[in-house]
Amino acid sequence: MVNQTMATEELSALRASVRLKFIEGPMDALVADDIKYIVTNIEDFKKGAASPRRGIIAYGPSGTGKTTAIRHAVAKEPEFQPHRNEYGELVPRSIYLKLSSQCSSAIDVIRALLREMNLPTEGTKEELERELKLQVKERQISLIHLDELQHAVRSNTAKAFEAIQDLLKEMLDRDDWHLHMILSGMPRIYNMRADGQIHRRTFVLPFHCMDPEADDVWVEKLLVETAVNFCGLTLDKELLAPEFRVRLCLSMNGAWGKMIEFIQGASFRALAHDRMVLKKIDFAREFERVSGFSDDENMFLAKNFRDIDLSDLRFGMED
């Protein structure tokens, strides 16, 4: 019983460790370049000659790795690390805010940002917006990353949508402070750039799903890094075949982040069954768990796997 308890605790610790590990992907160099651009543009602002493009709109299907890649790049930049204010308090230079489905208007976004700074949220939109702008400058916040922005642009009313656009324009067009913003979410957030002023003040950073053939080297990297290097498993010979990697990529619609989670799940399954060799059956059973499909429709068991309709599993990816 003692040995079994230790084994359970060890596996739990391994799962936590593996989930916290970062795997560099095809988008990371591009994301790093854009974060470096922001740092450089802040320096240019302080010299009085910054580009008006102070926002980045990062969009793409769910699970393509947007949030992880951006947060990883931001965390590496000294410009965005916490600093000591005049009272000796450690305060952030950047804010990351994941918007909830309740943030469907401009005032919702403003209140969410104020709550993130532990500030009161009572008052009119005009009062709260003034307080937000004041606090951003006083706290020397250089970057705000609004994630899941699709919730804020979901409104069917033109007035509500325009209010969100106006708020973002106000935040990105300040003459008295160098605030930059990253706006990330589903593909629909690209529509924000239909406003000419937002178009002029932003760059775009599109995230795409991977192609099973063209991106085979990346799929192989995910498999080896996660299962072998992180989990200590050996790959069964069936998993070394190119066709397996095609099945793997297609099973998660080529979404980088979803593939990582899926490989983790299959690896944890093998370890939970006291096996150190990862097999195709581990992926088949994991696919069954996430999809609910029968063996005839299982991407890892069916012979005609390319003909399987995965439209139900794309829910939320193209929203």
C-alpha positions, 0 to 999 in steps of 0.5 A: 500500500505504501509503495502504491501511494508513493507511485500515485504521488510520483505520477501526480507530480510528473503530470504537473511538471509535464503540463508546466513545460513549454515547447517552442513552436513554429509561431514563437519566433514571430511572437518574440519579434512582435514583443521586441517591436513593442519594447522598441516602440516604447523606447521610441515613444519616450524619445517622442517618435513612436509608431502609431501601431501600438496594438497587436491583434493575435487571432486564430482557432481555439487550441492553436497556442496563442495565449501560451506563446504570447505569455511566454514571450512577454514573461521573458522581457525585462520591460514587462517585469514588476518594479518597485514604486516609490512606496517600495511596493512590487507592482506589475508593468503588464496586465494579463486579463482573460475576459469571461463570457460576461464581458460583452460591453466596453464597461464590462472590459473597463470594470474587469481591468479595474478589478484586476488592479484591485480598484473599485468598479462603481461609477459611470462608464466615463468615470471608470474609463478616466480612472482606468487611464489614470491608474495605467499611467500612475502604475507605469503599466506598459502592456495590457494583454486582453485575451478571449476578446471574442467575448467583448465583440460578440454583441449583435448591436452595432452600438455595443461593438463600436463602444468596444472599438472606441475604448481600444482606440482611446487606450492605444492613442494616448499622447501622455503614456506609452501603453501598448496592447495585445488583443487575442482571441478567436478569428472574429476579433480580426473584424475590429480592424474594419475600423480604420483607426484601429487598422492604423494602430494595430498589427496582426498576428494570425495563428493557423492550424498545422498541416499534417504533411507540411508540418510533420517535423513539428508534429514529430517534435511534439511527440518526442518532447512530450512523451519521450523527453518529458514523460520518459516513455519509449515510442512503439515502432508504430508511432515512428511511422509518418502515417501515425503523425498524420493521424495525430495531427488530423485528430486534433485538427492541427491545433498546436496546443490541443495536440500537446494536451492530447499527447500528454493524455495518452502518455499519462494513460500509459504511465498509469497502466505501469507501461513505459512504452507508448502505443497506438492504443493509448492514443486510440483510447484517449481519442475515444475519451475526447470525441466519444466516437466508436472504433469505426470512426477512431482516427487511430484505428480506422483504415479510412481515417482521412474520410472521418468527419471531425466537424463536431470536434471543431466546435469553437475552433472557427468561432 
